[in-house]
Structure formats: structure tokens, C-alpha cells
Amino acid sequence: MRITLELGDITRQHTDAVVNAANSSLLGGGGVDGAIHHRGGPAILAECRLLRASRYPDGLPPGEAVATTAGDLPARWVIHTVGPVYSKTQDRSAVLASCYVQSLRVADELGARTVAFPAVSAGIYGWPHDDAARIALTTVNQARSQIEEARFVLFTEDVYASFGQVLASLEGS
């Protein structure tokens, strides 16, 4: 699997799937979640409501992933995953890593070959950028998957720089 980085807007990615850093309600929110729901249109929300009415009446648990249509986005699917809120007193790294593993599992089930990821939990959920990058890139780099390209689409220059440093260290080892 080739891992690439891009500074930009995940809602404009021409990939098979885009990963949404969702909240557990699956009904939209701020940041990446809000942008995906806004640009993707009502079809995404309609499928999320069906998921809440059937498989996830209490919401999608952190670390899990589920797919819906991508609606009006240029991708085919949206893979929703709920990252953990960062804690200084509890190690939630395994839950964050699970977001990436489960998203890749869902992508494989869909037959996707290209996936665009955001920096899950590195926004409003407060995960330190360097650590979020380390967990994300190490997990994806070690994952067994049919994905040909995992593209990390990062919205701010500081997050992009953190991911760039970690990716360079992985490529150098």
C-alpha cells in the first residue's frame, strides 16, 4: 500500500472512499464530519439515520467503522469512524489505531482501492498532532489490506507537517 499526504479538503478527493471523522451519532457535526455531510448532501444523512434506526441505535462506538454512500462527493463511499477524545490520564491509542484498521477493513469489504483519511481525533477531540500522526501512519503502514493508496488529506499546515515528519521517519527505517 502506498501512503501519500496532501494538504487540502477531503471532500474534494476523487478516491473510492473517504473516511469521515464522525461523532457517534452519525448525524453530522463540526470539522470533517460537518464538511462531509454538507458537501455530500442529504443522501449521506439518510443512510446514517437508517444505520441509527437499525444496527447502531446507541450510536457508532469509538474505534469502529461503517460505510454509507458518498452522496454528492466525488468518492463512491464514506466510511464513518469515531475517534476517541484525547485524555492525559487514559491511554486511548488502541482505540485511535482501531479507527484506521476498521476503516481499512470496511474499505476492503467494499472493494475500494483508494482511500482518503483525515487526521482522526486530531481536531476538536484534542489529540496531539505528532502522536496522532504516529498512530495513524504506523497503523496504516502495518495493516494488511487490498488498498493500493491510503491518502492522508490534512486540512492545516501544522498537521500536514507532523504527518510529513512521521512518514519520512517510516520511509527511512
Secondary structure by P-SEA (a helix, b strand, c coil): cbbbbbccccccccccbbbbbcccccccccaaaaaaaaaacaaaaaaaaaaaaccccccccccbbbbcccccccccbbbbbbbccccccccaaaaaaaaaaaaaaaaaaacccbbbbcccccccccccaaaaaaaaaaaaaacccccccbbbbbccaaaaaaaaaaaaaaaac
